[in-house]
Amino acid sequence: MPPDLHLLSPKGFRAAAVHAGIRTASRAPDVGLLVCDALVPAAAVFTTSKVIAAPVKVAREHVAHGRLRAVVVNAGNANACTGLHGELDARHACATVADTVGCDPRHVLPCSTGIIGHLLPMQKLERGIRAAAAARALGSTPRHAARFADAILTTDTVRKTAAAQVKFGGGGARSVARIAGVCKGSGMIAPRMSVNSDALEALGIRHATMLAFLTTDAKVSPTVLRDALARATEATFNAVTVDQHTSTNDTAVILASGAGGARVSSQSDVRNFTAALTDVCRALAYQIAADGEGATKVVTVIVSHAPDEPAARAIARSIADSPLVKCAMHGNDPNWGRIVSAAGYAGVAFDPERATLALQGRIVFRHGQPVTYDERQLSKLLAAREVSVHLSCGNGKSTATCWTCDLSADYVRINADYRT
Amino acid sequence: MPPDLHLLSPKGFRAAAVHAGIRTASRAPDVGLLVCDALVPAAAVFTTSKVIAAPVKVAREHVAHGRLRAVVVNAGNANACTGLHGELDARHACATVADTVGCDPRHVLPCSTGIIGHLLPMQKLERGIRAAAAARALGSTPRHAARFADAILTTDTVRKTAAAQVKFGGGGARSVARIAGVCKGSGMIAPRMSVNSDALEALGIRHATMLAFLTTDAKVSPTVLRDALARATEATFNAVTVDQHTSTNDTAVILASGAGGARVSSQSDVRNFTAALTDVCRALAYQIAADGEGATKVVTVIVSHAPDEPAARAIARSIADSPLVKCAMHGNDPNWGRIVSAAGYAGVAFDPERATLALQGRIVFRHGQPVTYDERQLSKLLAAREVSVHLSCGNGKSTATCWTCDLSADYVRINADYRT
């Protein structure tokens, strides 16, 4: 990632964040506003859970037309399990943004994260939105970007941000576009997001969530944007699991201002744009796994030589979701049996006699048999901030990657004491 | 369970257990032998993992004919990931039993549980089998039953045993049959066992496992026995999850001596027998959940009023597998949002607007809305050894039950430090 790029580096965006008091435990910002100078192409993916939060229902409706002007987000309250009242509150938040920014409420996308089963404190939220939307509050500096990124955090311990530049044919300043993003996510992380919204009831339920906000100044059609985001999501956000618990508020949204001048037109432009967007999403997804609740390390699970991509993904996911694998990683234990057996119950074709497993690049299991290795040395290699698990299935050509973290006693502490 | 019944109460069985030194950390028995006086109808279910241990491969072959004479089991070594050598060792163990008992090796079913990737210490195992098979070692007393039950334990903290009597039409002593069982299981518990053995490669991988050994003195055909065990397993063992990690060695086997005289012949006899067997298996399954690694409580998840049984089961399983739900249970936290949201991503039809959730019998969520309740009081109710979670889906008539336990920091400690 180019170190000087941030969420507001793509031209045409401004952001602000304020502390509105929705989050009572800290003085951190809890209301964020991202505004585009004009109504621009946009796309979003949402949780595929059958239980969805009120803002997700409204957001689905608003992004359906492929254009947005602004995004409003609050932390501290998920506006979930709040029934019709919650839905009206989400609509009211959009109307407040529309009123201050000067746009149609349907061009505002709402997001929430925080506790559940409580109505949004609408007075605080409205005051927060108005404060954030004030001309003097909005800006495009790195500080504005950072504050917006902070306003979405809950149990996260670090700000998460990524960006890329993508060049299109032609050369010159007008051939370069920027893509940037920020995200949040630490617990209740197992996004399964899709653009295809079923006609689900509006109802949401939970606190931790993954949210991602992406900006680009490329000129790109809503259709291409949606397709690019869907592809990028599948290989990145949807490949992260902290605790396999899919949230009701998961949302990733991208706005394309077109203000940079670079146009995504040819097939090769689309490929380049999608690849760059995927890079940004992957960097964000990785940061979510690395900042998983209680995590001391991030684990990259690569499954290769599988019969097809769904099979590779199913095996990688089975490994990444296993509490036993995650505990072994926590203990720097090269316990390959847990990994191979997790592949065994993934529900897809897998033959251990053809498989090879490497931990941190060291082969520990090959073709159904253990391989002799220095256990103490490998344990030392596993005592790292980044760990790789590579299972080659030996019965195909497809590859998939998942990211997870170790399972620590801290995860239990964080989640056994969340409320009481 | 009639308090005076044990594994050897059904007539026609003897058992013995010895410490053979396979398990080096303790002096507990580690080789068990269960012998029937004659070749009798038998049935077994095995892990459906694609990665299976050597004894499972041999056991599948041996039970395929529907008759067994003996079962041999060792703890301390899973004989998994041991290739062809491991398979020959499992066969040799059967031959040793056959030699001492005086039967065909193919009438012996082998089981193993313990560490992986190590060859069985065959000298010790053979010596153990011969010691256990000695006429003076074998017996039918409660003490023999208890020692056999102990010989199969690994990280388990308690012996697990259950029994029932079943009456058939006609009356008199010859109309009563006994069914009894012992089992083990604490970690790597998410059995998905089936009688349908695919032609899988013989290869096993892991240490903790669930094993169940069942006896009955009913006179019952191998076909009825297999069907009854399959049905009982689906609703009991296959409904337990400690950590969603399906083992490579999971096995449940039943032998029917016929020595009690009661015959299972009519359709109603079959129903009664299956119901009684299910009761025994349920009691064993419950004990496995209650003794899950690090568990402080057992959680019964009942999903009712679902469109069909698979949907009910999928939702119950999704709830029972969620680390967030299990952490909440550990913290006595009536965090119903985690439960309802886990139902949302089970992959089956679910409408929170029609659902009702009760914790310990107290309704906390109804038709998409939180219900007011005394959080402190409910938290006190959750601070129990037995907790019930009941989700009524409101869109059907089917019910399923799963059993799990809470997720504690001890689970992490046990599994982060298993080997290193």
Interface residues (C-beta under 8 A of the other chain):
Chain A: T48 S49 K50 V51 I52 A80 C81 G83 I116 G117 G187 M188 A190 R192 E201 L203 I205 R206 H207 D243 Q244 H245 T246 S247 T248 D321 S322 P323 L324 V325 C327 A328 H330 G331 N332 D333 N335 W336 G337 R338 V340 S341 A342 A343 G344 Y345 A346 A349 F350 D351 P352 E353 F365 G368 Q369 P370 E375 S379 L407 S408 A409 Y411 V412 R413 I414 N415 A416 D417 Y418 R419 T420
Chain B: T48 S49 K50 V51 I52 A80 C81 G83 I116 G117 G187 M188 A190 R192 E201 L203 I205 R206 H207 D243 Q244 H245 T246 S247 T248 D321 S322 P323 L324 V325 C327 A328 H330 G331 N332 D333 N335 W336 G337 R338 V340 S341 A342 A343 G344 Y345 A346 A349 F350 D351 P352 E353 F365 G368 Q369 P370 E375 S379 L407 S408 A409 Y411 V412 R413 N415 A416 D417 Y418 R419 T420
